[in-house]
Amino acid sequence: MVGLGGSGLAAIERLVGAGVDVVGIDSGLIAGGATGANGGFLLAGTSAFFDETAEVLGPERASAIYGMTVDAIDRIAGDRPRTGSLRIAEPPEELESCRRHLETLGDAGFGAEWYRGPEGEGLLIPDDTTYNPMATARETAERVLAAGVRLHENTAAVEVAPGRVETGRGTIEADLVIVAVDGLLGPLVPAVADRARPTRLQMLATDPVGRTITERAVYLRWGLEYYQQLPDGRIAIGGFRDVEGDGAWTTDTDTTPEVQSRLEDFVRDRLGVTAPVSHRWAATVSFSDGILPVCETVSPGLSVAGAYNGTGNVIGRLCGEALADQYLAGGSTWLDLLRG
Ligand SMILES: Cc1cc2nc3c(=O)[nH]c(=O)nc-3n(C[C@H](O)[C@H](O)[C@H](O)COP(=O)(O)OP(=O)(O)OC[C@H]3O[C@@H](n4cnc5c(N)ncnc54)[C@H](O)[C@@H]3O)c2cc1C
């Protein structure tokens, strides 16, 4: 396994559960990539809104995908309460799209209701929620380590091939190599580079705010901006990727003043939060050429998953599990749905 974020660890857990001998490596730390640096939203569906997904894939396939992501959210969130997500119609032109989104979800039998409240007006999706992705990944890592899996941090794959990984310090040979490095998938696996384009996403967090700003995962401007209030009262917010223009298509993980100042302005002006900014960060994800991720066998002995379009907490887990299932059972419902 190359890549020990949420996706790779999900694959490992599935494989080790079936008695497979697994070795995992990561160029950095476990959950040190996007998994440990993300907004913590667990959103059902693809990276596109449900009505758009239904338009592209057809209602049946869109519903089946949505249903599997709702189940995955349940498994990830466990017994933590579901707080739901709010898609706020901002700018107001988004109202029409929110109504279509609501109607299509309702027609398909999924939960959604109209919302008006302190965050704005839009759609409340009760199946969605938030979690702590880094803590969850580390818990998974502890479980698989306890089951005997060998995980090696600070061990980069410099080249991957069917059944073989070169680390620069040695070669790992295996029946199957799974590469789950999302943001760096394209650079590591040239065969999918045109469908896994790295890009930078930025966030910041404030000191704890002594009042409730929101209890939900909130996103607006077509999902470009997203924020939540963490259990300790901090606001964690990301977005304004578009402010960078083409500069956002990079594997560089430095924060930039133009994006960070927009995030900070949002916190001050829109949320009315004056608490100091305590953390600023950026991480790399990759975008595919459509609404679906890259999750496939490149050649026998080499499978890849990534390009989740910035929404990999749920889909990444499903992709990791699917590649494991394909190895174990020769197929997977999730892979069938992605292939269409
Ligand atoms: C700021 C930000 C906010 C986000 N918010 C959300 C959100 O709220 N909800 C959501 O669903 N998604 C969100 N995402 C996307 C989500 O974080 C990712 O899609 C998801 O974490 C991908 O998980 P992964 O395990 O596939 O990749 P990663 O977590 O990136 O893990 C890949 C691992 O591979 C390692 N690696 C890379 N190259 C190599 C190599 N050559 N050899 C060995 N190891 C290597 C990395 O060190 C890393 O640990 C966000 C992303 C960012 C950056």
PDBQT file of the ligand as one rigid body, heavy atoms in Angstrom, charges set to zero:
ROOT
HETATM    1  C1  LIG A 401      -7.816  21.876   2.858  1.00  0.00    +0.000 C 
HETATM    2  C2  LIG A 401      -8.600  20.672   2.466  1.00  0.00    +0.000 A 
HETATM    3  C3  LIG A 401      -9.925  20.541   2.872  1.00  0.00    +0.000 A 
HETATM    4  C4  LIG A 401     -10.667  19.408   2.519  1.00  0.00    +0.000 A 
HETATM    5  N1  LIG A 401     -11.907  19.248   3.038  1.00  0.00    +0.000 NA
HETATM    6  C5  LIG A 401     -12.573  18.090   2.802  1.00  0.00    +0.000 A 
HETATM    7  C6  LIG A 401     -13.795  17.819   3.440  1.00  0.00    +0.000 A 
HETATM    8  O1  LIG A 401     -14.266  18.588   4.286  1.00  0.00    +0.000 OA
HETATM    9  N2  LIG A 401     -14.457  16.676   3.130  1.00  0.00    +0.000 N 
HETATM   10  C7  LIG A 401     -13.934  15.770   2.240  1.00  0.00    +0.000 A 
HETATM   11  O2  LIG A 401     -14.572  14.743   1.977  1.00  0.00    +0.000 OA
HETATM   12  N3  LIG A 401     -12.744  15.979   1.658  1.00  0.00    +0.000 NA
HETATM   13  C8  LIG A 401     -12.048  17.097   1.941  1.00  0.00    +0.000 A 
HETATM   14  N4  LIG A 401     -10.831  17.288   1.377  1.00  0.00    +0.000 N 
HETATM   15  C9  LIG A 401     -10.290  16.248   0.507  1.00  0.00    +0.000 C 
HETATM   16  C10 LIG A 401      -9.776  15.087   1.347  1.00  0.00    +0.000 C 
HETATM   17  O3  LIG A 401      -8.949  15.566   2.379  1.00  0.00    +0.000 OA
HETATM   18  C11 LIG A 401      -8.970  14.139   0.487  1.00  0.00    +0.000 C 
HETATM   19  O4  LIG A 401      -9.625  13.851  -0.713  1.00  0.00    +0.000 OA
HETATM   20  C12 LIG A 401      -8.725  12.835   1.233  1.00  0.00    +0.000 C 
HETATM   21  O5  LIG A 401      -8.136  13.126   2.479  1.00  0.00    +0.000 OA
HETATM   22  C13 LIG A 401      -7.840  11.935   0.431  1.00  0.00    +0.000 C 
HETATM   23  O6  LIG A 401      -7.389  10.899   1.282  1.00  0.00    +0.000 OA
HETATM   24  P1  LIG A 401      -6.260   9.965   0.725  1.00  0.00    +0.000 P 
HETATM   25  O7  LIG A 401      -5.959   8.987   1.781  1.00  0.00    +0.000 OA
HETATM   26  O8  LIG A 401      -6.645   9.466  -0.605  1.00  0.00    +0.000 OA
HETATM   27  O9  LIG A 401      -5.042  10.976   0.472  1.00  0.00    +0.000 OA
HETATM   28  P2  LIG A 401      -4.109  11.687   1.549  1.00  0.00    +0.000 P 
HETATM   29  O10 LIG A 401      -4.762  11.893   2.837  1.00  0.00    +0.000 OA
HETATM   30  O11 LIG A 401      -3.498  12.865   0.862  1.00  0.00    +0.000 OA
HETATM   31  O12 LIG A 401      -3.026  10.588   1.811  1.00  0.00    +0.000 OA
HETATM   32  C14 LIG A 401      -2.098  10.257   0.831  1.00  0.00    +0.000 C 
HETATM   33  C15 LIG A 401      -0.810   9.908   1.532  1.00  0.00    +0.000 C 
HETATM   34  O13 LIG A 401       0.115   9.509   0.525  1.00  0.00    +0.000 OA
HETATM   35  C16 LIG A 401       1.382   9.962   0.885  1.00  0.00    +0.000 C 
HETATM   36  N5  LIG A 401       2.212  10.014  -0.318  1.00  0.00    +0.000 N 
HETATM   37  C17 LIG A 401       2.180  10.906  -1.317  1.00  0.00    +0.000 A 
HETATM   38  N6  LIG A 401       3.098  10.585  -2.245  1.00  0.00    +0.000 NA
HETATM   39  C18 LIG A 401       3.702   9.451  -1.812  1.00  0.00    +0.000 A 
HETATM   40  C19 LIG A 401       4.753   8.636  -2.316  1.00  0.00    +0.000 A 
HETATM   41  N7  LIG A 401       5.369   8.915  -3.477  1.00  0.00    +0.000 N 
HETATM   42  N8  LIG A 401       5.130   7.555  -1.598  1.00  0.00    +0.000 NA
HETATM   43  C20 LIG A 401       4.523   7.256  -0.420  1.00  0.00    +0.000 A 
HETATM   44  N9  LIG A 401       3.551   8.006   0.095  1.00  0.00    +0.000 NA
HETATM   45  C21 LIG A 401       3.136   9.080  -0.592  1.00  0.00    +0.000 A 
HETATM   46  C22 LIG A 401       1.136  11.297   1.538  1.00  0.00    +0.000 C 
HETATM   47  O14 LIG A 401       2.186  11.629   2.436  1.00  0.00    +0.000 OA
HETATM   48  C23 LIG A 401      -0.185  11.083   2.250  1.00  0.00    +0.000 C 
HETATM   49  O15 LIG A 401      -0.028  10.758   3.617  1.00  0.00    +0.000 OA
HETATM   50  C24 LIG A 401     -10.073  18.410   1.697  1.00  0.00    +0.000 A 
HETATM   51  C25 LIG A 401      -8.742  18.532   1.299  1.00  0.00    +0.000 A 
HETATM   52  C26 LIG A 401      -8.018  19.634   1.691  1.00  0.00    +0.000 A 
HETATM   53  C27 LIG A 401      -6.567  19.735   1.280  1.00  0.00    +0.000 C 
ENDROOT
TORSDOF 0
